Amino acid sequence: MASDSAIGIHDLSFATTGFVLPHTALAEHNGTDIGKYHVGIGQHSMSVAGADEDIVTMGAAAAAPIISRHGADQIRTLVFATESSIDQAKSAGVYVHSLLGLPSATRVVELKQACYGATAALQFAIGLVHRDPAQRVLVIASDISKYELDSPGEATQGAAAVAMLVTADPALVRIEEPSGLFTADVMDFWRPNYRDAALVDGQESITAYLQAVEGTWKDYQEQGGRSLEEFSAFCYHQPFTKMAHKAHRHLLNTCGYDTDESDIKRAIGQTTACNTVVGNSYTASVYLALAALLDHADDLSGRPVGFLSYGSGSVAEFFAGTVVPGYRAHLRTEAHREAIEGRRLLDYAAYRELHEWSFPTDGGDHPTPAQTTGPFRLAALRGHKRIYERR
Ligand code: CAA
């Protein structure tokens, strides 16, 4: 059996949508001072999905480079985490399984608990690899964050998918025990089945997140976790990047430290580069923070990183990972840069049109306009079935 400390993230790849709306366009439309977006919430732009992309096309685009590099032979499980699911019964992961041509001897399942789902998937994957270290688990977190037009949440929309290959003797990050856990029944953010856009109590959601930071840290300490001083950086769930700032300040205060802006910047500064231009990617967000950290920070070999995964409702987990020496040879920095820079700029009117676009619910056949150029596309709704194509 592999020890817990020798299981973790072997490869990590992310994808986002084909379109981007800069916050300057939103600010111009609604008369908001751009300082509120750039400084107040720490967001510069948001990824917007075209009519022919969704969590499946993004998830497949994130995972395809992992399959090309490592093959699919040892992957016997695919866990798809999302809170913007496309079907009440069938896992989005089954579509990805098909698009990537994975072996039939695979178990595929979808997990949900708001933005926390990918961390549950990661922990389940570690359990499976612990049982049989020869097996590999493909974890995909994919989400489109959508709030109502002209609502306070609108500025915190976004979309992305992160794919992670979880293995024994990983090349990037060894995930450690213990974890600090926290669950509380709160209605800070939710999306009833009949709605496209989430409902949210903004200030309540920030308070609930900060309570979860405190709760997970307390449990992490009680379980014998590392001390705060040991960590080189902290990857927080980032619904907007200023939230990571608030969360780390709260953690410092909880541990009895005064708030020192330079300490906060040092701890989270390298983790916000992707989220500030992609926006909220729900389940993927905390792992997008990890991608940004690994891609942009100075050498982190052997250094512990803290992870705070928060999912409204709420469930949260704090855990640690150690960056594996030599990890830089396995990064996808250039591809990640291209995914972000390759998005096409939308003006406000075009964004609004995409925001309002959805398939008719008349049961008819509806092709989607070919808007995007990524490796996978949602081609149509036909006979109540979503039809995907590989380019
Ligand atoms: N220049 C600089 N800063 C400015 C400014 C200006 N001109 N104008 C305002 N600001 C600052 C404010 O002072 C405030 O900063 P602080 O929070 O540090 O005080 C910040 O900008 C935001 O201003 P408001 O609080 O007035 O903004 P708002 O009422 O429009 O709402 C929001 C902000 C609550 C985050 C809203 O966007 C929202 O509801 N978002 C969705 C919910 C969310 O993301 N919650 C996070 C926790 S829940 C979670 O993490 C799960 C998840 O993914 C959803």
Boltz pocket constraint, residues with backbone or C-beta under 6 A from the ligand:
constraints:
  - pocket:
      binder: B
      contacts: [[A, 33], [A, 34], [A, 35], [A, 36], [A, 37], [A, 39], [A, 40], [A, 41], [A, 115], [A, 152], [A, 153], [A, 154], [A, 155], [A, 156], [A, 188], [A, 189], [A, 200], [A, 201], [A, 202], [A, 203], [A, 205], [A, 206], [A, 209], [A, 237], [A, 238], [A, 239], [A, 240], [A, 243], [A, 280], [A, 282], [A, 310], [A, 311], [A, 312]]
      max_distance: 6.0
